[in-house]
Amino acid sequence: MNEQDIIKEMLPEVFAQRKEVINLIPDIKPNNTINLLRTLLFADIENEIFTEHTFAEKREPIFELLPGEAELSELSHPNGMSDRIVITTIGAKLLIRLFKSGLVEQKKKSSSKDLSRLIAYANSLPELKAKSDQLKKTKEEKRARDLSSNIECAERIEHLLIHPENGRPDELTREFLNKYAYAIGPGSQTFKFAGANVTKRVHTLRSNSGKTSSTYVSINWTLPDGSVHGDTNIEPVLNRRNDPSRNWGLGR
C-alpha cells in the first residue's frame, strides 16, 4: 500500500498535534504557518489560493498541492468536548516543501534552517502504523471485555433476582447495585444485599416555575458494622421551588 492508503486505515490519534509538528521547524511563527496551511488545505475547488487580488479573476497559484495532500495532511479526532487536529506524515512532507519554497516564516532571517526533526517525523510512518495497530488491538480487546462483562453482569443480575441470598460482598459497588436496583423495579426502594441494607432514592428537582423537572439517583448501603458507603454526601442544587426554607416556591 502507498502512504495515503496506509494513513486512511490508521487511527488519527497516533499522529502528533498540529502545533507540535509545526514547532519542529526552528524559530517558527506558528500562527502564520497554521494560517498558511489552512489557506492551502481548505482552498475551494477552483484552487484560487495565494492570488494577488481577492476578486473573481482567477490567477495561477504560487504553490500546488500534490494528490492526497488536501485530504490527508491534517486529520481530527474527538478529544473530550472538542476535536484535536493532528498533522500526518503527508502533512509533515508538505511543510518541508513549503519551507523550502520560502513560504514558511521564521522569526529571523538568520534562524536555523535545520529541518532534521521535521524530516524524522515525516519518515516515521512505519513506527506510527505499528502504534496504530497496537492501539486498535487494545481498543478491540477492551470492547470485547466490556461486552463480555455486560453479558455476565446481566446474567448475574437475572440470577440474583431469583436468588437474592446469593449476593456477594464484592458486588457491593455503586455501579452494580444501581443496575441491580433498576432490575428490581423503578422508583425509590430498600433491600438487603450480601448482608448490607441498601437504599436507592430517586430525587426529583423542579424548576423555579415548576414546569420542568429533572431526576437523579443516589444509592448507599450500610454494612453490619454500621459503616455507610456509596452516595453519602449528595447535596441537591436548590432553587426556590426545591428549598423548604423558601416556602417551596409558593410565594408566601
C-alpha positions in Angstrom: 0.0 0.0 0.0 1.1 3.6 -0.6 1.4 6.2 2.2 -2.1 7.5 1.5 -3.8 4.1 1.8 -1.9 3.3 5.0 -2.9 6.6 6.7 -6.5 6.1 5.7 -6.5 2.9 7.8 -4.7 4.3 10.8 -6.1 5.9 14.0 -5.7 9.7 13.8 -4.7 10.0 17.5 -1.3 8.3 16.9 -0.1 11.4 14.9 1.3 14.5 16.6 -0.8 17.5 17.2 -0.6 20.3 14.6 1.3 22.8 16.8 3.8 20.1 17.9 4.7 19.3 14.3 4.9 22.9 13.2 7.2 23.6 16.1 9.7 21.1 14.7 10.7 23.9 12.4 13.3 26.1 14.1 12.3 29.6 15.2 8.9 29.3 13.6 6.0 31.7 13.6 3.4 29.1 14.4 0.2 31.1 13.9 1.3 32.3 10.5 2.2 28.7 9.5 -1.2 27.4 10.6 -2.9 30.1 8.6 -0.8 29.2 5.6 -1.8 25.5 5.9 -5.5 26.4 6.4 -5.4 28.5 3.2 -3.9 25.7 1.3 -5.9 22.8 2.6 -9.3 24.4 2.6 -9.0 26.2 -0.8 -12.1 25.8 -2.9 -12.3 23.6 -6.0 -11.2 26.4 -8.3 -7.9 26.4 -6.5 -8.0 30.2 -6.1 -5.2 30.5 -3.4 -2.5 32.9 -2.9 -3.6 35.2 -5.6 -2.6 38.9 -5.8 -6.2 40.0 -5.6 -9.4 38.8 -3.9 -11.6 39.4 -6.9 -13.2 36.9 -9.2 -10.3 36.9 -11.7 -8.5 33.6 -11.4 -4.7 33.6 -11.2 -2.2 30.8 -11.1 -1.5 29.7 -7.5 2.1 30.1 -6.4 2.0 26.7 -4.7 0.4 23.5 -6.0 -0.7 20.7 -3.7 0.1 17.1 -4.6 -2.6 14.5 -4.9 -3.9 13.5 -1.4 -2.3 16.4 0.5 -5.5 18.4 0.9 -7.3 15.3 2.2 -4.7 13.7 4.4 -2.2 16.4 5.6 -4.4 17.1 8.6 -6.8 14.8 10.4 -9.0 15.3 13.5 -10.3 13.0 16.3 -12.5 13.6 19.3 -10.8 14.8 22.4 -13.2 15.5 25.3 -15.8 18.1 24.2 -13.8 19.2 21.1 -11.7 17.8 18.2 -7.9 17.6 18.2 -6.1 18.4 15.0 -3.1 16.4 14.0 -0.6 16.5 11.2 0.2 13.3 9.4 3.5 12.3 7.8 2.0 13.6 4.5 1.4 16.9 6.2 4.9 17.0 7.5 6.3 16.5 4.0 4.0 19.3 2.8 5.5 21.6 5.5 9.0 20.6 4.3 8.1 21.6 0.7 6.5 24.9 1.9 9.6 25.7 3.9 12.0 25.0 1.1 9.7 27.2 -1.2 10.3 30.1 1.2 6.6 30.4 2.2 7.1 29.5 5.9 8.1 32.5 8.0 10.7 32.3 10.7 11.3 35.0 13.3 14.7 35.9 12.0 16.5 35.7 8.6 19.4 34.2 10.5 17.3 31.4 12.1 18.5 27.8 11.7 17.2 26.1 8.6 17.8 22.6 10.1 14.7 20.5 9.4 16.1 17.2 10.7 13.4 16.8 13.4 10.6 17.5 10.9 12.1 15.2 8.4 12.4 12.4 11.1 8.7 12.8 11.8 7.8 12.8 8.1 9.7 9.5 7.8 8.1 7.9 10.9 5.1 6.2 9.2 6.2 2.6 10.0 6.5 3.4 13.7 3.2 5.3 13.7 1.5 2.5 11.8 2.7 -0.1 14.4 1.5 2.2 17.2 -1.9 2.5 15.5 -2.2 -1.3 15.0 -1.5 -1.8 18.7 -4.0 0.8 19.8 -6.6 -0.7 17.6 -6.0 -4.1 19.1 -6.2 -2.7 22.6 -9.5 -1.0 21.8 -10.9 -4.1 20.3 -9.9 -6.2 23.3 -11.5 -3.6 25.7 -14.7 -3.7 23.6 -14.8 -7.5 23.8 -14.1 -7.4 27.6 -16.9 -4.7 28.1 -19.3 -6.8 26.0 -18.5 -9.9 27.9 -18.7 -8.1 31.2 -22.1 -6.6 30.3 -23.4 -10.1 29.4 -22.0 -11.6 32.5 -23.5 -8.8 34.6 -26.9 -9.2 33.0 -26.8 -12.9 33.6 -25.7 -12.4 37.2 -28.5 -9.9 38.0 -31.1 -12.3 36.4 -29.8 -15.0 38.8 -29.9 -12.7 41.9 -33.5 -11.6 41.1 -34.4 -15.2 41.8 -31.8 -15.9 44.5 -31.0 -12.6 46.2 -29.4 -14.6 49.1 -26.5 -15.4 46.8 -25.3 -11.7 46.7 -21.6 -11.4 47.3 -19.8 -8.7 49.3 -17.5 -7.9 46.3 -20.7 -6.9 44.4 -21.4 -4.1 46.9 -20.4 -1.4 44.4 -22.5 1.6 43.3 -22.3 0.6 39.7 -23.5 -3.0 40.3 -26.2 -2.1 42.9 -27.5 0.6 40.6 -28.1 -2.0 37.8 -29.5 -4.5 40.3 -31.9 -1.9 41.8 -33.0 -0.9 38.3 -33.7 -4.5 37.5 -35.8 -4.9 40.7 -38.0 -2.0 39.6 -38.3 1.8 39.2 -38.5 4.4 41.9 -37.0 4.6 45.4 -36.6 1.3 47.3 -34.7 -0.5 50.0 -33.5 -4.1 50.0 -30.9 -6.4 51.6 -27.9 -7.5 49.7 -24.9 -9.5 50.9 -25.7 -8.6 54.5 -26.0 -4.9 53.8 -29.0 -2.7 53.9 -29.2 -0.9 50.5 -31.2 2.2 49.8 -32.0 3.6 46.4 -33.5 7.0 46.2 -34.9 8.8 43.1 -34.7 12.5 43.7 -36.8 14.9 41.6 -35.9 18.6 41.3 -38.4 21.0 39.8 -37.5 24.3 38.1 -38.5 27.6 39.7 -41.6 27.8 37.6 -42.5 24.1 38.3 -43.0 23.5 34.6 -40.0 21.2 34.2 -38.2 18.7 36.4 -35.1 16.5 36.4 -34.2 13.4 38.4 -31.1 11.8 39.8 -30.5 8.6 41.6 -28.5 8.1 44.8 -27.5 4.7 46.2 -25.9 3.9 49.5 -25.5 0.8 51.7 -25.0 0.2 55.4 -22.8 -2.7 56.5 -23.4 -4.7 59.6 -20.7 -2.7 61.4 -22.8 0.5 60.8 -20.5 2.0 58.2 -22.3 3.7 55.3 -20.9 3.6 51.7 -21.9 4.9 48.3 -23.7 8.2 47.8 -23.5 9.6 51.3 -23.0 13.3 50.7 -25.5 14.1 48.0 -26.3 17.8 48.1 -29.2 18.8 45.8 -28.9 22.0 43.8 -31.7 24.1 45.5 -33.8 26.8 44.0 -36.9 28.4 45.5 -39.1 25.6 44.3 -36.9 22.9 45.9 -35.8 24.7 49.1 -38.2 24.3 52.1 -36.9 27.4 53.7 -38.2 29.4 50.8 -41.7 28.0 51.0 -41.4 25.6 48.1 -42.0 28.3 45.6 -45.4 29.2 46.9 -44.6 32.8 47.3 -45.6 33.2 50.9 
